[in-house]
């Protein structure tokens, strides 16, 4: 399988997620069971790479099979659409300096020594070409170098990048269903080890995309799009809008809108593969108020590995999120007017 492409199993998992979302939307009376939604009621928009377009197509197939709902994307496949491209759009030296400091600070707040030590042992780093030829024999003592070039994604070179690449590969092996003795050469034996290793993958993404300075800049095109679709002129058009981008989009969006810290039970990843941020507009008829509810809907590591079919009776995981600027009630709702202010401000 070429790197960066959606696997067949990835497609199956997305069909299951789409099927579940269809059942849930029907339960909420947004669509009718057994019927195709009216034209333009569902709008799907993906970044113009094979895996994002394919992901959207599989989701739509699971949710609305045979309904011919198109997936919109810019014509030039294999290139990043500006809406989903998490690149730095400020070319001033002052911003670059601010971004680099923010990423450094984010990294300094992380405790990764235990994770590096475990990884070094697993991959026998002392006998690696990196140690023997380049004399780089310790990941935990190595130095990370961050970059924040104009029109480029935030980047890092050094042990954090190495750690992320390896743990990402192990995680995908696990999800893809490899026998456990073939996942990371059978070196991962416990839940605790997965948690320790996953700190490297999460730390990589957090340091690059979740500092306030960087996130507010790189997420802005997506924030503007969501602002328009939820509370702007686009809100009256589609009942359901599906956006398919990348984990970096979710990570930076969560910081740009200033969400409170969250935990995802049953997952080692902060932004699990195939996860969805579900923005919901509700109307409280008793109090005549418009409300917003935001949930993280995702498959647990076991649901992904086992390719569990998802239904209302056997649902994916759902975690209610809260914005610092829009306090939620005990059911997870916040006033739409307040949400509007928060997202309008972030889109400026």
C-alpha positions in Angstrom: 0.0 0.0 0.0 1.5 3.4 -1.0 2.1 5.6 2.1 -0.6 8.1 2.9 -3.3 6.2 1.1 -6.4 4.8 2.6 -6.3 1.0 3.1 -9.2 -1.3 2.4 -9.7 -1.8 6.1 -9.6 1.9 6.6 -12.5 2.1 4.1 -14.5 -0.6 5.9 -14.1 1.3 9.2 -15.3 4.5 7.6 -18.3 2.7 6.1 -19.2 1.5 9.6 -18.9 5.0 11.0 -21.1 6.4 8.2 -23.7 3.7 8.9 -23.8 4.6 12.6 -24.0 8.3 11.9 -26.9 7.7 9.5 -28.8 5.8 12.2 -28.1 8.6 14.7 -29.2 11.3 12.3 -32.4 9.4 11.6 -33.0 9.1 15.3 -32.6 12.9 15.6 -35.1 13.3 12.6 -32.5 15.0 10.4 -32.8 12.3 7.7 -35.5 9.6 7.1 -34.6 5.9 7.4 -34.7 4.0 4.1 -34.8 7.2 2.0 -32.2 9.2 0.2 -31.9 12.7 1.7 -33.3 15.5 -0.5 -30.8 17.1 -2.9 -28.3 19.4 -1.2 -29.4 18.3 2.3 -26.0 16.6 2.7 -22.8 18.4 1.6 -19.5 16.5 1.7 -16.2 18.3 1.2 -12.7 16.7 1.4 -9.1 17.8 1.1 -7.9 16.9 -2.4 -5.7 13.9 -1.5 -6.5 10.2 -2.3 -7.0 9.3 1.3 -9.3 12.2 2.3 -11.5 12.0 -0.8 -11.7 8.2 -0.4 -12.5 8.5 3.3 -15.4 10.8 2.5 -16.6 8.5 -0.2 -16.6 5.5 2.1 -18.4 7.5 4.8 -21.1 8.6 2.4 -21.4 5.0 1.1 -22.0 3.8 4.7 -24.4 6.6 5.5 -26.4 7.0 2.3 -25.7 4.0 0.0 -26.9 4.3 -3.5 -27.9 8.0 -3.1 -25.2 9.4 -5.4 -24.1 12.1 -3.0 -21.0 13.7 -4.5 -17.8 14.4 -2.6 -16.7 17.9 -3.4 -12.9 18.7 -3.6 -10.8 21.0 -5.7 -9.9 19.5 -9.1 -6.1 19.3 -8.7 -5.8 15.9 -6.8 -2.6 15.3 -4.9 -2.3 18.9 -3.8 -3.5 20.4 -0.5 -6.7 22.5 -0.5 -6.2 25.8 1.3 -9.1 25.1 3.6 -7.4 22.0 5.0 -3.7 23.0 4.6 -2.3 23.6 8.1 0.5 26.0 6.9 1.7 29.2 8.4 0.2 32.2 6.6 2.1 35.0 8.3 5.5 35.8 6.7 6.8 38.3 9.3 10.0 37.4 11.1 8.3 38.4 14.3 5.6 35.8 13.9 8.2 33.1 12.9 10.1 33.8 16.1 6.9 33.7 18.2 5.8 30.4 16.6 9.2 28.8 17.2 9.2 29.9 20.8 5.6 28.6 21.3 6.5 25.2 19.8 9.7 25.0 22.0 7.7 25.9 25.1 5.0 23.3 24.3 7.8 20.6 23.9 9.5 21.6 27.1 6.4 21.0 29.1 6.4 17.3 28.0 7.9 14.4 30.0 9.1 12.1 27.3 12.3 10.5 28.7 10.5 7.3 29.8 9.0 7.0 26.3 12.3 7.5 24.6 14.0 4.9 26.8 11.3 2.3 26.1 11.6 3.0 22.3 15.4 2.8 22.4 15.2 -0.6 24.1 12.6 -1.9 21.7 14.4 -1.0 18.5 17.9 -1.7 19.9 19.0 1.8 19.1 22.5 1.3 20.3 23.1 -1.1 17.4 21.3 1.1 14.8 23.1 2.8 11.9 22.2 6.1 13.5 24.4 5.2 16.6 27.2 3.3 14.8 27.7 5.6 11.9 26.4 9.0 13.0 27.2 8.5 16.7 23.7 9.5 17.7 23.0 6.9 20.4 20.3 8.4 22.6 16.9 9.7 21.6 16.2 11.2 25.1 19.4 13.3 25.0 18.9 14.4 21.4 17.8 18.0 20.5 14.6 18.8 18.6 14.8 21.6 16.0 11.5 23.3 15.1 10.7 25.1 11.9 7.9 27.6 11.0 8.5 28.6 7.4 6.0 30.8 5.6 3.5 28.7 3.6 4.9 25.5 5.2 3.5 23.2 7.8 5.1 23.6 11.2 8.0 21.1 11.4 10.5 19.4 13.7 13.6 17.4 13.1 15.3 15.3 15.8 14.2 12.6 18.2 10.6 13.7 18.3 10.2 13.2 14.6 11.9 9.8 14.8 9.7 8.7 17.7 6.5 9.9 16.0 7.3 8.0 12.8 8.0 4.7 14.6 5.0 4.9 17.0 2.7 5.9 14.1 3.9 2.8 12.2 3.3 0.5 15.2 -0.2 2.1 15.8 -1.2 1.5 12.2 0.1 -2.1 12.4 -2.1 -2.6 15.4 -5.2 -1.0 13.8 -4.6 -3.0 10.5 -5.0 -6.2 12.6 -1.4 -7.6 12.4 -0.9 -10.5 14.8 0.4 -9.1 18.1 3.8 -10.7 17.6 4.2 -8.8 14.4 3.2 -5.4 15.8 6.5 -3.7 16.6 8.3 -7.1 16.5 6.1 -8.3 19.4 7.8 -5.9 21.7 4.6 -4.2 23.0 3.1 -6.4 25.7 0.9 -4.1 27.8 -1.5 -1.3 27.8 1.0 0.8 29.9 3.6 0.4 27.1 1.2 1.7 24.5 0.4 4.7 26.7 4.1 5.5 27.2 4.9 5.1 23.5 1.9 7.1 22.4 3.2 10.1 24.3 5.7 10.5 21.5 3.1 10.6 18.7 0.8 12.9 20.7 3.7 15.0 21.8 4.8 15.4 18.1 1.4 16.7 17.1 0.8 18.8 20.2 4.2 20.6 19.9 3.6 21.4 16.2 -0.1 22.2 16.1 -1.5 23.0 19.5 0.4 26.1 20.8 -1.9 29.0 20.7 0.3 31.1 18.4 0.6 28.4 15.7 -2.9 26.9 16.0 -4.7 30.3 15.6 -2.7 30.9 12.4 -2.8 27.5 10.7 -6.4 26.7 11.5 -7.9 30.0 10.4 -9.1 28.9 6.9 -10.9 25.9 8.4 -12.3 28.0 11.3 -13.7 30.5 8.7 -15.3 27.6 6.7 -16.9 26.1 9.8 -18.0 29.6 11.0 -19.9 30.1 7.7 -21.4 26.6 7.6 -22.6 26.6 11.2 -23.7 30.2 12.0 -23.0 32.2 8.8 -24.7 32.3 5.4 -24.0 28.7 4.7 -26.1 27.6 7.8 -29.4 27.6 5.9 -28.1 25.4 3.0 -27.1 21.8 4.0 -28.6 20.0 7.0 -25.4 17.9 7.3 -22.0 19.0 6.3 -19.1 16.5 6.2 -15.6 17.9 6.2 -12.7 15.4 5.8 -9.2 16.7 6.5 -6.3 15.6 8.8 -5.5 15.0 12.5 -3.5 18.2 12.3 -6.7 20.1 11.4 -8.5 18.7 14.4 -5.6 19.4 16.8 -5.1 23.0 15.7 -8.9 23.6 15.5 -9.3 22.5 19.1 -6.7 25.0 20.3 -7.8 27.8 18.0 -11.4 27.7 19.4 -10.0 27.2 22.9 -11.5 23.9 24.0 -11.0 22.7 27.5 -8.7 19.7 28.0 -10.3 16.4 27.1 -9.8 12.6 27.6 -10.8 10.0 25.1 -11.4 6.6 26.9 -10.3 3.5 25.0 -7.8 5.4 22.9 -4.1 6.1 23.1 -4.2 8.8 20.5 -5.3 12.4 21.2 -6.8 12.6 17.7 -7.7 9.0 16.8 -7.7 7.9 13.2 -11.2 8.2 11.7 -12.4 10.4 14.6 -15.0 13.1 14.0 -15.6 16.5 15.7 -19.4 16.7 15.7 -20.8 20.2 15.8 -24.6 20.1 16.5 -27.1 22.9 16.4 -30.1 22.2 18.6 -33.3 24.1 19.4 -34.8 24.0 22.9 -38.5 24.6 22.2 -39.5 24.8 25.8 -37.0 27.7 26.5 -37.1 28.9 22.8 -33.3 28.9 22.7 -30.8 27.8 20.1 -28.0 25.7 21.5 -24.7 24.2 20.4 -23.3 20.8 21.4 -19.9 19.5 20.3 -18.8 15.9 20.7 -15.7 13.9 19.7 -17.0 10.7 18.0 -14.4 8.1 17.5 -13.6 4.3 17.5 -11.7 2.8 20.4 -8.4 1.1 19.6 -10.2 -2.3 19.9 -13.1 -1.2 17.7 -10.5 -0.2 15.1 -8.4 -3.4 15.4 -11.4 -5.7 15.4 -13.3 -3.7 12.7 -16.4 -3.8 14.8 -19.6 -2.8 13.0 -21.2 0.3 14.6 -24.9 0.8 15.4 -27.0 2.7 17.9 -26.8 -0.5 20.1 -23.0 -0.9 19.6 -22.0 2.7 19.1 -18.6 4.3 18.7 -17.2 6.3 21.6 -18.7 9.8 22.2 -17.1 12.4 24.4 -18.8 15.8 25.0 -16.3 18.7 24.6 -16.5 22.1 26.1 -15.2 25.5 25.0 -13.7 27.8 27.6 -15.6 30.7 26.0 -19.0 29.0 25.9 -19.6 27.2 29.2 -21.9 24.1 28.9 -24.8 22.9 31.0 -24.9 19.4 32.6 -26.0 18.0 29.2 -23.2 19.5 27.3 -25.2 22.4 25.6 -24.0 26.0 25.4 -26.0 29.0 24.0 -25.6 29.3 20.2 -25.3 33.1 20.5 -22.2 32.7 22.8 -20.8 30.0 20.5 -21.3 32.4 17.6 -19.2 35.1 19.3 -16.4 32.6 20.0 -16.1 31.3 16.5 -16.6 34.7 14.9 -13.7 36.0 17.0 -11.5 33.0 16.0 -12.3 33.5 12.3 -11.3 37.2 12.3 
